[in-house]
Amino acid sequence: MYEIQELSDELLRLELEKNSYKPGPITDSTRYLYQKKLYNLKTNNYLQLDKSKNLESNFNTVINKRCVRYYSQELEYIINSNKSILTFEHHPDLIKYCDKLFGKIHNNISYNLPSYNKSKKIYFNYILLDPNKTTKIVTMKCLKQNISKDQLNLNVFKEFLGAIFYIGKGSQIRPYSHLIEALNTLKCTVNTSKETLEKEKTIYIKKIWEEGLGIISLHIFHNLPSNDALTREASMIDAIGKSNLTNQKRGTYYGEIQEWPQTKKCVLGSYLLYKAFQIYICEGETQMKPQDL
């Protein structure tokens, strides 16, 4: 502000015009007001520039997430096995154990939740998918690439993993709240915070919409207690790797599983991702565009 106070009337006018503001007569009575106006203009321009840099940084991060991915060691082993395929269909003991384990979680009474929520099985998990990646799945299924059914299944599973950009837990319309949040930033509503504008997830969603495509929301594992859904969410995030997602947090484990070693948690998450993949293959996809909200 001190430097602005030292400006002559002529330089003050030039600086205001340089910042896209046309002043009236600058006199002794209006000089202070125009000095204050110039100060506010320069401050806002600086904040906008800083905000633009943050958005550009987050945008570049989003682009990187659409390129090469590295998953947990456990999931990498499954999809990059030297054998024709190594899926959970060939490990019935693991499937049986995981299903039995989650049966126990339903009855776990050690949840750190209010009593009215302990037994409510109203939650589910959901996965947000990038349609730029799922188009390859349709192509691969149609062409079949002259390879075995198992190998085709594995290749399609790899593409499915590459399309995932968010994993969550919720009830009712929770998955669509992310899309509504992104839509509000397009409309530049008054209530849209700087934090919301700069979220990687919001930027990713808007980027997909700008390409004329829609977000795929896959709902999986229905009718779960809250902590069961949270545990599944955490294990899937750990398996695929938080760095490959736009999630801000890794997730939280509950019950017996929170005591497991990380390797075992990632095996469980890999199994759940494969189950989600099977659900996707059966149900197909529906894209959600701004006009659908």
N, C-alpha and C positions, 0 to 999 in steps of 0.2 A: 504493500500500500504506500510505503514511503516513496518508492520510485515514481508512482503515479502522481503523488502530490507535487513532485518536482517538475512535471510536464507543463509546458506553456499551453495556452489556450489552443493554439494552432496544432501542436503535437497531440494534445488530448483529443481533439476532433478527428485527426488522422487515425489515431489508435482505435477510437470507437468505430469509425467506418471500416477499418481493417477487420474488426470483429463483427461485421455485418449489422451495425447499428448506426442509424442516421440521427445525430443529435440536433436539437434546436439551437438557438443562440446560447453561447456560453458566456455567462456574466458572473459577477461576484456572487449573486444570489443562487445561481444554478451550478456553479463550478463544482461544489462539493458533491451534489447529486450525480453529476456526470463522472466524477472520480470514482464514486462508489459503484456506479453502473459498470464502468470499465473493469474494476476489480472483480465484480461478480461474473462478468463475461469471461475474463481470463481464467478464473477459477473453474467455471463450468466447462470450458473448453479443455482444461487440463484433466478434469475428472472424466470427461467423455473419451479423451485420448487414452487414459489409463484403463478405462473400462473396455475400450476397443482392443487394447493389447491383451487384456485378460480373455476376452471372447475369442480373439485370434488364437491364443495359446490353447484354449479349451477345444476350439474347432480342430486344430492340428492334432490334438490328443484323440479326438473322435475319429479322425481319418486314419490314424495309426491303428486304432482298434479294429478297423475294417480290413487290415492287411494281415501280415503273418502273426499267428498266435502260438503261444507256448503254454500248454496246460500243465496240471500237476503231473508228477512222475507216474502216478498210478493210471491216470487217464491216457497219458501219452503211450504207456505200455500197451494199453488195450487197443488203441487205434493204429499203432505202428508195429504191431506184432509181425514177426517174420512168417508166421503161419498164415493160412488163407484168411482166417478171421478168428478173433478171440473176443467173443461177446458173452454176455451173461446167460444167453440161452444154453451155453456149453458149461455153465457152472450152476446146476440146480441146487447144490448145497448152499451156495451163497445166497441165492434167491430165497430159499426156504428160511435161512437164518435171518435175513433182513426183514422179511415179512413177519416172522415170529417176533422179532425184536420190536418192530413198530406196534405190534399188538400189545406188547407190554407197556409201551409208552402211553397208550391210550388210558391205561389204568394207573399211571404214576401219580401219586398224591403229593409229590414234593415240589409241585409247580409254585413258583413265586408270583402267583397271580391272585387277584381278589377271588373269594370263594365262588361268586356267581359266574365266573368265567372258566372255572376248572374243568367242568364236564361238558361245556357247550361245544358241540362238534359242528361249527359253522364256518370254519376257515378252509382255505385251499391255497395251493401254490400256483404261481403263474410265471410265464416266461414271455418276454417281449422279443420278437424276431425281426430281423432286417430282411425285407422281401428281395433285396438285391442278391442275397445269398441263397434264398430258397428257390429262386428260379432255376438254379443249377440242379436242385433236387428233382424237379419235374422233368428236366431234360435227361438226367441220368436214368430215371425210372423208365422213360420212354425208349431211349436208345438201348439200354441194358448193356451196352459196351462189350458184348461178346465175352463176358466173364461170368464166373459162377454166381449163384444167388447169394451165397454168403459174402463174397467179396463185394458184390454190388451193395448189399446191405451195409457193410462197413464203410464204403465210400460215401453212401448217402448219409450215414450217421456223422461222418466227418463234416460234411457240408452243413448239417443241422447244427452242430456245435459252433461252427463258424458264423452262423446267423444270429446266435443269442447275444443280446447286448444288455439285458437286465433280467434278474431273477428276484421274485418277490413273494410275499405272503399277505393274504388279506381275506376280506369277506365282501359279499355283495358287489359293489361297483368299484372297489379299490383299484383294479388295474387301469380303469379308464381315467382315474384322477391324474395320472401322469400325462395323458393325452390332453386333458382339459387344461392342465397347467401350461403345457406347451402352446396350446391354442390361445390362451390368455396373453402370452408374450407376443404372439403375432398381432393381437389386437391392441397391444400396448396399453392394457388397462392400468388404472391408477394404482391398484393393489399389487401389481407385479413388482416384486422386490428385485434388487440387483443380484442377490444370491440365486433366485430362481432363473434369471436370465443367463447366468453363467454356469448353470448345472450342465455337466456333460450329457446327461440323459436328455435334458430339454433340447440342447443343441443337436443331438443325434436324431431325435424325433423330427425336429424341424427340417433337418437336412434331407431326411427321407421324404417328407412331404414336398419339399422344393423340387424333388426329382419326379414328382407326379405319382408317387407310390403311397401306400398306406402301411400302418403299423400292424403287425400280426401279434395278437395276444392269445397265447395258448394257456388254457386253464387246466391244471392237473391236480391229482390227489385231493379229491373233494371230501367234505364232511370230517374234518380233522379238528382236534382241540388245538388251541393256539400254540402251545409249546411243541407239539408234534410238527406243525407246519413250519415253525421257526427253525427247528432242528433240521428238517429236510432242506429248507432254504440255505442254511449255513453250510451244510455238507455239499450241496451242489455248487455253491459259490467257491468253496475251497477246491473242489475237483476241477472246475473249469478255470479258476484263477481270477481273483478280483481285478487284476490288471487288464483282463480281457473284457470287462464289463463296465457299465456306467454306474454301478452300485457305489454308494459312498461308504458303506460299512460291510464288513465280512459276514456278519451274522452271528447268532448266539445259539449254543447247544444247551440242551436240557436233559435231565435224567441220566441214565447210565452212559449215554454216548459222550457226554462232556468229559468223561474220564478217559476216553479212548485216546490212543496215540494218533498223531496227525495222519499217518499213512492209512490207518483203518478208516478214518473219517472220509478220506478222499476216495477210498474204494467204495464206500457207501454212496457218496455223492455221484460217483461215476455210474453206479448201478441205477440211481434215481434218474440221472440224465438219459440213460438208455431207455428207461421206462417212459419218460416224457417223449422221447423220440418215437417210440412205438405208438403213443397216443396221437402224436402229430400225423404219422403216416395213416392212421385209421380215420382221423377226423378231417384232415386237410387243413386249409387255411382260409381266413377271411381278413381282408385288409381294411383298416380303419383310417379314413382320410378326414381332414378337418370338417368337411360338409356332412360327415356321418355323425358328428357329435352334437 
